[in-house]
């Protein structure tokens, strides 16, 4: 929590928080899977829960890769966020669109697709932090030619912290 302590007043103002957020979980993430090996569910933007109060804090820890984070809008619904009231509509629309267009090709999400429109991107730079609501549709922004590395000193490494 000390990582974001200096930012708490800004977070409360920016996100309209009624109270100081509390720590939920924190972990390190090292990207080790090539795009060609991603499971179908990993080829879509995702969200980290439906609670409006959940904040995702992402800190880029590697200095060697041109990666980042991208944010999306589901084309069929116009949703950029998925809360509890939208979850069923989001899921039904996604299933319908996958039946119509098929699963995305093997690989990282990338730019636009038939199902999702990319609406914003943040370049990952060493020690850069990005904070967003956890119910926002997003995914890692990974170049097509990215080669994962299993060594955290060489691979795409991020610290992922969640607040509520």
Secondary structure, DSSP 8 states (H G I E B T S, - for coil): -HHHHTTHHHHHHHHT-SS---EEEEEEEE--S-GGG--GGGGS-B-S-S-TT-EEEEEE--SS---EEEEEEETTT--SB--TTTHHHHHHHHHHHHHHH----SS---S--SSEEEEEEEE--TT-EEEEETTB-EEEE--TT----SSTTTS-EEEEEEE-
